[in-house]
Amino acid sequence: MKKMLLALAVGVTLAASPAWSQQVLRMAHNAAPGNPKSEASLKFAELVEQKTNGRVKVQVGGSAQYGDDVEALTSMRLGTMAFSANSQGATSGVVPQFSVIGLPFLVQDLPQAWKLLDGPVGERLGGHAKEKGLVLLALWDNGIRHTSNNVRPIKTPEDLAGVKIRTPPDPITVDIYKALGANPTPMPFSELYIALQQGVVDGQENPLMNIYSSKLHEVQKYVTLTGHKYESTPVLASKMVFDGLSKADQQAVIAAAAEAGRLNREMSQKADNELRGKMEAAGVQFNTVDPAPFLAKVKPVYEKWEKQFPELTALVRAEASAAAKP
């Protein structure tokens, strides 16, 4: 019996061995090859090895090879996954303050969003992440989001009535689409293409770069440039893993995340400039909207989140306003 218990204890210890005891540290993300998140993650891995003189190596598992975003967050908090280029929605399930970046119609363009993230807001979110066993290395870009569907062009909020829209597992996105009259349906991104193809959901919301790189435009008739919210890509490390690195290697990892983030943002901006034409050539119908009636519908979303996180919401709104100034 003693031998059996000893063998069981050894097995459990090996199964739960932390990520930093492995020869190569793993990094998870859910994006398809060619997506700015995917390319920046590969660049991050390259830079970490370079900046640590080979002491730290990173193996990237894209397209949810190492699990979806929620699973990656759980693994990082347990110390069995080192890094993740995660989604804002999934991250908000662990650190709810991340949702506030997604207040509806908060920013008008990507440069404004980046100024918002790179100041006190990012610092505040980093503190909240650390409380949950995560280290916020950088805030990469995940674009200004738009609405696609197979039912009709969305010209007014009334056109969304009853339309089943896939959302990430993000409370504020669900709130936005409920306020607009749609039927929001949270679902992992890895399941989205099949769900659209089979009609499980009518539509979805994402930046153009995600729609195109994951070929969602192949199974969607209409894209409406709603610009209803912005999302970042929180680049996170397991605090358990990060604390096990030397100070020099910690600084190298942070520097690598910042440098790879510049590539991510450049690619995201380029995608916004180029992808509409490519999707229109493939037969997708685009339209724009007057934002005023949409803004009127989502006022309850602001009221809800201002009650939940009054200080942070005030900070985010003030920084967004300041970032809009030339």
KELO-787644 format. One record per residue: residue in three letters; x negated, y negated, z negated of N, C-alpha, C, CB in turn. Coordinates in steps of 0.02 Angstrom, whole numbers, plus 50000, padded with zeros to 5 digits. Glycine has a CB too. Layout:
! residues N
ALAXYZXYZXYZXYZ;...
***
This chain:
! residues 326
MET499585006150000500005000050000499574993750000500475000049939;LYS499024993949958498574988149956498264986950024498034989249904;LYS498064992450057497754991750124498254988850174497494998650149;MET498874991050169499384988450215499504980950203500054992250205;LEU499534979050139499644971950124499054967750147499754970950049;LEU498434970350139497844966750162497844965850237497214970350139;ALA498024971250273498054970850346498584965850369498204977750376;LEU499154965850334499684961050351499454953950340500314962450310;ALA499114952750283498864945950268498364943650320498544945850198;VAL497924948050341497424946250393497784944650458496924951950404;GLY498294948650475498664947450537499014940750537499174952850549;VAL499324939050480499664932550475499164926850480500054932050409;THR498594927650447498084922350450497844921250521497484924150404;LEU497714926650558497484925950627498024922850671497284932850656;ALA498654924950661499204922250702499294914850691499854925950687;ALA499154912550629499264905550614498614901450615499594904850546;SER498084904350645497454900750646497534894150682496904904950680;PRO497264888750653497364882150681497034881150749497114876950634;ALA497304876350787497074875250855496334873450857497484869850889;TRP496084869950805495384867750809494894873450800495254862450757;SER495134879450779494684885150773494594888650840494944890050720;GLN494994886750889494924889550956494354886050992495594888950995;GLN494084889351042493534886451080493764880451119493224891751127;VAL494374880751145494654875251185495314872951154494764877551260;LEU495384866451145496004863751117496524862951171495864856951082;ARG497144864551156497674864451206498054857851204498144870251195;MET498284855851264498704849851271499314851651313498294843951305;ALA499904850051289500524851751322500854845651353501014855151273;HIS501194846651409501654841651436502144845151481501274835951475;ASN502684841551500503224844751538503254842651611503884843251505;ALA502784838551634502834835551701502564840251755502454828951703;ALA502804839051816502584842951874501904840351898503104842551930;PRO501534844551934500894842251962500994836152006500564847952003;GLY500534831452001500574825252041500924819652005500934826652104;ASN501324821251954501644816051914501114812051876502164819151864;PRO501214805551866500714801651828500544804451760500964794651820;LYS501024807451726500884810651661500404816551670501534812951627;SER500534820451722500104826251735499394824151752500404830551791;GLU499334819351798498674817151819498284813851762498724812251878;ALA498624810051721498294806751665498084811951612498764801551633;SER498474817151603498284822351555497644825951577498854827451548;LEU497594827351642496984830451668496384825751659497074832351742;LYS496514819251671495974814251662495774813951588496204807351686;PHE496254814251544496114814251472495644820051454496764814751432;ALA495814826051479495404831851464494684830951490495714838151496;GLU494624828251550493964827051579493574821951536494034824451651;LEU493904816651515493564811451477493374813651407494014805251473;VAL493804817751376493634820251309492994824351311494214824451280;GLU492954828851359492344832951364491734828551378492424838251420;GLN491824823651422491274819151439491054814951379491474814551497;LYS491534812051344491374807351290491124810951227491974803151273;THR491274817451220491024821251162490424825551181491584825651134;ASN490154824451241489584828451264489724835951260488954826751223;GLY490344837651277490534844651280490724847851213489984848451309;ARG490694844051159490874846951094491614848451089490674842151037;VAL492024844451122492754845451122492984846451194493124839551088;LYS493324851851206493604853251272494354853951266493284859651303;VAL494704851651317495444851751316495694855651376495724844451316;GLN496154860151363496484864051416497204861551421496464871751401;VAL497394859051480498044856051490498534861251517497994850051539;GLY499104861751486499644866051509500244861851530499844871151455;GLY500294860351594500854856251619501464860351635500634852551680;SER501994856851656502624860151674502884864651619502544864151739;ALA502784862551556503024866151496502724873051490503774866551497;GLN502114874151515501784880651509501684882551436501104880651544;TYR501564877651393501454878951322502094877551281500874874751296;GLY502654877551314503284876051281503524869151299503214876651206;ASP504164867851287504434861251302504204856151250505214861451305;ASP504414849951258504174844651214504334845851141504474838051236;VAL504924848351127505114849651057504674855051027505864851751053;GLU504544860251065504114865651042503394863151030504114871551092;ALA503164858851075502484856051067502424852051003502304851751127;LEU502934848150988502924844250926502894848750864503544839650922;THR503284854050865503274858750809502584861950802503804864250819;SER502294863850858501634867050857501094862350832501444869650927;MET501134855950852500644851150827500704850050752500714844450864;ARG501304849750728501394848650655501164854750615502144847250640;LEU501164860650647500904866650614500154867450623501254872750641;GLY499864863350668499144863850681498954869150731498784865150619;THR499444871850768499294877050818499274874350889499804882550813;MET499394867950898499314864450962498954857950946500004863150998;ALA498464856150987498064850150972498384843750996497384850851003;PHE498604843551060498814837351092499454838351132498264834551136;SER499804832951143500384833051187500504826151217501014835451149;ALA500604825951283500874819951315501624821051314500594818851390;ASN501944818751262502634820651247503124815751278502734821151171;SER503764816951266504284812351289504524808151230504874816151322;GLN504734802151245504984797751192505604800651159505144790751221;GLY506024803851199506634806751172506504812251122507064809351228;ALA506084817151142505934822651097505554820151035505514827951133;THR505094815551044504714812850988505184809550937504194807851012;SER505714806350961506174802950916506564807950873506664798650955;GLY506564814350893506874819350851506484820650788506954825850890;VAL505834819350790505394820150732505264813350699504734823450752;VAL505144808350740505004801550716505544797050746504274799050738;PRO506114796250713506694792950744506574785750764507274793250697;GLN506074782650736505934775650753505744774750827505384772950708;PHE505484780150858505294779650929505894778150974504964786150952;SER506494779850951507094778450991507174771051006507704781050955;VAL506954766750961507094759650966506774756551028506854756050904;ILE506224759451053505924757051115506424757451172505284761051132;GLY506894762151166507374763351220508014759451214507534770451222;LEU508024754051177508624749851175508824747851247508504743451132;PRO509464747951263509674747051333509504740151360510414748251339;PHE509254740151421509104734051459508634729351420509754730251476;LEU508164732451383507704728651341507164725151382507374733251290;VAL506914728551434506384725651476506604725551549505724729651467;GLN506294721051586506464720251657505974723551704506524712951674;ASP505344724351681504844727451725504314730951683504524722151772;LEU503874734551716503374738551681502864734251643503024743051729;PRO502584728951673502104724951635502384722251570501864719151677;GLN503024720351570503334718051508503364723651456504054715351522;ALA503524729651479503564735451433502874736851403503834741651470;TRP502354736451444501684738151419501454733051368501184738451477;LYS501604726651379501434721551328501804722951263501614714451354;LEU502414725151268502804726851208502474732451169503514728951228;LEU502234737651204501964743551172501274742351142501924749251220;ASP500884737951173500174737351155500034732651096499794734951215;GLY500544730651060500454726151004500714729050939500804719551017;PRO501044724950899501284727150833501784732950836501614721450798;VAL502164733550890502644739050895502284745750897503094738250958;GLY501764746250939501384752450942501054754150876500854751850996;GLU500784749050842500464750150777500974752750726500144743650751;ARG501564749850726502084751950679502284759250692502694747250683;LEU502364760950756502564767750773502014772850755502734768250848;GLY501394770750763500844775150743500864776850669500184771950760;GLY501044771950628501104773250556501664778150541501224766850519;HIS502234777450575502784782050564502614789050588503424779450600;ALA502234789650643502034796250668501584799850618501674795550736;LYS501134796150588500664799150540501024802050481500144793850517;GLU501584798850461501984801450405502264808350421502554796650389;LYS502324810050485502614816450506502074821350529503114815250562;GLY501444820050514500924824750532500674824050603501164831650521;LEU500774818250633500564817050702500134810850706501184816350749;VAL499664810750752499244804850764499424802050833498484806650760;LEU499644795850836499804792650899499164790050931500324786850889;LEU498944793350984498314791451017498414785651066498024797351054;ALA498984785651100499124780451150499864780851169498674781351213;LEU500094775451200500774775451228500714774551303501214769751196;TRP500734780251338500724780051411501424778151436500504786851441;ASP501494777951502502114775651532502554781551555501964771151592;ASN503204780851544503674785551574504244781851609503964790151520;GLY504114775651627504534772151674505184769151650504684776651726;ILE505434764551692506114761851685506584766751718506174754651716;ARG507124768451683507524774251704508144772151743507724778251642;HIS508324776551790508894775351834509344781551833508664773751906;THR509924780851863510434786151860510544789251929511104783251834;SER510514795951931510694799451993511284804051979510084803352021;ASN511654805652032512214810352024512464812752092512794806951985;ASN512914817552090513194820452151513934818852159513104827952150;VAL514204814352119514924812852121515064806852165515194811752051;ARG514744801152149514874794952185514324789852170515564791952166;PRO514244784752212513794779352193514054775852130513714774252251;ILE513614774052085513814770752023513734763152034513384773151961;LYS514294759752042514274752552054514494748551993514714750752113;THR514924751451952515154748351890515154753751836515884745151899;PRO515194751851773515234756951720515814761651729515284753551653;GLU516354759251758516944763551768516794769551814517524759451798;ASP516294768751857516114774251902515784780051866515654771751957;LEU515574778851804515264784251764515774788251724514754781251717;ALA516394786251726516914789551686516934797051699517604786351699;GLY516814801051647516854808251653516274811651687517464810051688;VAL515794807951714515234810951749514764814151698514854805651792;LYS514594820451709514184824151662513444822751678514324831851667;ILE513124818851634512434816551644511964820051596512384808851636;ARG511464823451623510954826351580510534820651550510494831351619;THR510414821151485509964816451451509424820551415510354811851402;PRO508864817351397508404820651351508714821151282507724816951348;PRO508404824951237508684825451169508524819151129508404831751132;ASP508804813651151508644807151124509294803651104508244802951176;PRO509404802351041510044799551019510234793051053510024798450945;ILE509754788651066509934782151094510154782751167509334777251088;THR509864787551204510084788651273510794791451274509614793351310;VAL510934795951228511614798651221512094792951205511644804051167;ASP511894788551159512324782851141512464778351201511994778851085;ILE511954777251242512034772851300512554775651348511354771851337;TYR512494782051363512954784951413513654785951385512684791651437;LYS513714787051320514384787251289514704780351295514344789451215;ALA514314775151281514584768351285514794766551356514064763351260;LEU514454769451405514614768051475515174772451502513994768951518;GLY515414777151460515984781251480515814787851512516404777451526;ALA515164789551516514964795951545515014801451493514244795451573;ASN514854807551515514834813351471514104815551464515284819151498;PRO513724812751416513014814451410512914821551386512664809651363;THR512424825051416512294832051400511544832951390512544836651457;PRO511294832951327510584833951316510364840851339510424833151241;MET509764841051370509504847251399508754846451410509874848851466;PRO508354851751399507644851351413507524849651487507294857851395;PHE507014845751500506854843751568506694849751612506274838851569;SER506384854851582506184860751621506784864451650505784865551578;GLU507394863351622507994866751647508394862451695508424868751588;LEU508164856351708508594851451742508714853051815508294844751736;TYR508204854951853508294856051925508844861351937507624858351957;ILE508794866951903509284872351912509974870051890509074878651872;ALA510004866251836510654863851812510994859251863510574860151745;LEU510604855051896510874850751949511074854852010510364845351968;GLN510644859452028510764863652087511404867752080510174868252099;GLN511514870252019512094874652007512714870851983511914879851956;GLY512654864151976513234860151955513404860651882513824862251994;VAL512934862951841513034863051769513124855951743512444866651732;VAL512734851351772512814844151760512884840651828512214841251718;ASP513204834851828513294831151890512694826751907513914826851885;GLY512344824551856511804819851868511324819551811512084812951882;GLN510874814651814510354814051763510074806951765509784819251775;GLU509614805451719509304798851719508554799751708509614794251664;ASN508154796251751507434796751748507134791151790507184803651773;PRO506494789651781506164785051827506064788551894505474782751799;LEU505954784651946505874787552013505314792552017505764782052064;MET504764791351980504184795951984504374802851959503604793151943;ASN504794803451908504994810051883505494813351930505294809451813;ILE505944809351958506434811952006506074815052066506924806452029;TYR505574811352091505234813552152504764819452139504854807752182;SER504344818952087503834824152076504164830852058503354822052020;SER504744830652026505094836952009505614838852060505414836251941;LYS505624835152117506054836652175506804836352158505894843652202;LEU506984832352108507684831752090508094828452146507764827752026;HIS507754824452188508104821252244508354826352295507644816152278;GLU508084832452292508324837652338509034840052319507834843652337;VAL509224838952256509864841452233510294835752204509764846852180;GLN510174829552227510564823752206510714819352267510184819652152;LYS511344817352274511544813352332511424805852321512274814552347;TYR511534803552260511534796252247511034794452192512244793952229;VAL510664789152203510244786252150510454778952141509474786852168;THR510654777252081510854770452065510304767252022511544770252029;LEU510054761652043509514758252007509804754451948509124753552055;THR510004758251897510314755151839509804751651795510684760551798;GLY509194754151792508684751151749508914750551677508494744351775;HIS509284755551653509634754951590509184755351528510154760151585;LYS508594758251535508144758551477507434760151501508384763951427;TYR506964758851456506264760451467506054766151421505804754251457;GLU505594770351444505314775451400504564775651407505614782351417;SER504234776651351503524777751349503384785351350503204774551286;THR502744787051357502514793851347502044793751286502144796651411;PRO502294795451227501854795651169501334801251176502264796551104;VAL500694799351175500154804351177499954805651105499544801851220;LEU500094811651083500044813351012499534818750999500724815550986;ALA499234818550940498794823850917499064826650852498064821250907;SER498934832950841499074835950775498624832650724498964843650776;LYS498904829950670498484826850619498014832050588498924823650564;MET498244838150581497824843450554497214844650598498224849950546;VAL497324844750663496764845750710496324839650712497034847350781;PHE496624833850717496254827550724495804826450663496734821650734;ASP496064827750604495684826750543495094831650539496124827650482;GLY495124837150576494574841950577494004840050624494834848550596;LEU494104834850664493574832450709493114827550672493884829150772;SER492504826950696492054821950668492314815050685491334822950695;LYS492094809950648492304803050662492124801050733491984798250612;ALA491524803050756491314801250824491774804450875490594803550836;ASP491964810750864492404814050912493114811350909492414821550899;GLN493334809250849493984805950844494004799650887494154804350771;GLN493484795550882493454789350921493424790850995492854785150899;ALA493074796151013493024798151084493704800151111492524803851093;VAL494084803851071494754806051091495214800051101495054810951039;ILE495184795251054495604789251060495414785251122495524784850997;ALA494764784551135494534780851194494744784351258493774779951192;ALA494714790951258494924794751317495664793851331494764802251308;ALA496074793751278496794792751287496944785951316497154793751221;ALA496584780851293496684774051318496484773551392496294768951276;GLU495914776351409495674775951478496134779851525494964778651483;ALA496334785851505496804789751546497474786251552496894796751517;GLY497664782451500498284778751502498294773351555498414775551435;ARG497714770451569497674765451623497824768651690496984762051624;LEU497574774751701497734778351763498474779851766497324784951768;ASN498754782151711499464783651709499894777651728499654786151639;ARG499734771851700500134765851714500044763451786499934760251666;GLU499444763951812499334762051882499744766451929498584762551900;MET499744772951915500124777551957500874776451951499954784751939;SER501094774851891501814773551880502044767451919501954772551805;GLN501644762051917501824756051954501834757352029501324750451938;LYS501354761152053501324762952125501944767052144500684766852140;ALA502134771652101502724775752115503354771452122502834780952060;ASP503434766652078504014762252082504034758452148504014757352023;ASN503444756752173503404752852235503514756952298502734749552239;GLU503404763552294503384767652355503934772852362502734770952359;LEU504194775352306504594781552310505304780652336504614784652244;ARG505584774652328506264773752354506284775252429506504766552340;GLY505814772652467505804773752539505744781152556505244769952572;LYS505334784752519505244791852533505884795752520504674794752491;MET506244793952466506854797552451507424795752498507064796152379;GLU507444789452519507944787452569507824791152634507924779852581;ALA507204792052653507044795852714507264803052708506294795552728;ALA507314805652646507544812552635508304812952630507224815352572;GLY508644807252637509374807352638509724805052575509604814052653;VAL509354802952525509654800552463509914793452473509154800752404;GLN510524792052449510824785352453510664781352390511584785852464;PHE510384775452398510214771052343510704765252340509484768452349;ASN510824762752278511174756452271510954752952207511944757552270;THR511034746452205510874742552145511534740552110510454736252163;VAL511474737752051512064735752013511984728751985512204740751956;ASP512554725651970512564719551930512504721851857513224715151943;PRO511964720051821511884722751754512374719951702511194721351730;ALA512694714351716513114710951666513654715551637513434704951697;PRO514064718951677514584723251647514294729151609515054725651700;PHE513714731551629513384737051593513144734551525512794739851634;LEU512854728551524512624725651461513204724651412512284718951475;ALA513764722451438514344721451394514564727951361514924718451434;LYS514524733451398514744739951372514284742751318514794744951429;VAL513634741051322513164744151276513024739951213512514745551311;LYS513404734751202513304730751141513364734951077513814725051139;PRO513834739851074513874743951014513234747951000514464748751020;VAL512854749451052512224753051042511744748751002511914755051111;TYR511694742351020511264737850983511494737250910511254730851016;GLU512144736650900512414735950832512244742050789513174734950834;LYS512294747950818512154754150781511424754450760512324760250823;TRP510964753050807510254753850792509984748150750509864754450857;GLU510294742350755510094736750711510264738350638510444730250732;LYS510804742050627510974744150559510494749550534511704746750557;GLN510294754050579509874759650558509154757550544509894765150611;PHE508874753450589508174751250582508144743650593507714754950633;PRO508404739750545508454732550556507784729050569508774729350497;GLU507274730650528506624727350537506304729150603506154729250480;LEU506284735550619505964737850680506334735250742505914745450682;THR506994735450740507384732950797507254725550808508134734150785;ALA507214721650754507064714550761506374713450791507114710950693;LEU505884717450768505204716950794505184718650868504724721550755;VAL505504724150887505504726350957505824721051002505874733050965;ARG506384718250980506724713151021506304706851027507404711450990;ALA505974704950972505554698950974504954699951019505334696950903;GLU504624705751014504044707151055504224707851128503694713451031;ALA504814710751143505044711251212505164704351241505684715451217;SER505454699951201505584693151224504934689451236506014689251173;ALA504454690151191503804686951199503434689651260503374687851137;ALA503504696251273503154699351330503444697151396503194706951324;ALA504064694651396504384692451458504134685651480505124692151450;LYS503814681951435503574675251452502954675751497503404671251388;PRO502894671251547502324671551593501674670051557502424666651651;
***
